[in-house]
Amino acid sequence: MWRDLLDAWARKLKPDDVVVTEATANAAAAVEVMSPCAGKVAVANPSRYG
C-alpha cells in the first residue's frame, strides 16, 4: 500500500526538486521510486545531525 502512495507522490516531483529521506530499512526502496522523478535524492541518518 505504501508503495502506491509513494509512487503517486513521486510523480509530482520535478527535476529541480531535492528530496531527503530518513535512513531506515525501506530507504533504498524509497530512493529507487523517487530517483527517476527528482533531481536529487539523499538518505540521511538523523542521529548524525541533531
C-alpha positions in Angstrom: 0.0 0.0 0.0 2.7 2.5 0.9 4.3 1.9 -2.5 1.2 3.1 -4.3 1.2 6.2 -2.2 4.9 6.8 -2.7 4.5 6.3 -6.5 1.7 8.9 -6.6 3.7 11.4 -4.6 6.9 10.8 -6.6 5.2 11.5 -9.9 4.6 15.1 -8.6 8.3 15.7 -8.2 10.2 17.8 -10.7 13.8 17.6 -11.9 14.8 20.6 -9.8 13.4 19.0 -6.6 15.7 17.7 -3.9 14.4 15.0 -1.5 16.0 13.8 1.7 14.7 10.7 3.3 15.5 9.2 6.7 17.8 6.2 6.7 15.5 3.3 7.5 15.1 -0.3 6.4 13.0 0.9 3.4 15.1 3.8 2.4 16.7 2.0 -0.6 13.2 1.2 -2.0 12.0 4.7 -1.5 15.1 6.1 -3.2 14.5 3.8 -6.1 11.0 5.1 -6.6 11.9 8.8 -6.2 15.2 9.0 -8.1 13.7 8.9 -11.6 11.4 11.9 -10.7 13.5 14.2 -8.5 16.7 16.0 -9.4 18.5 14.6 -6.3 17.5 12.1 -3.6 19.6 11.7 -0.5 19.4 9.5 2.5 20.3 11.0 5.9 20.8 9.5 9.4 19.0 11.9 11.7 21.1 10.8 14.7 24.2 12.2 13.0 22.6 15.7 12.5 20.8 16.5 15.6 
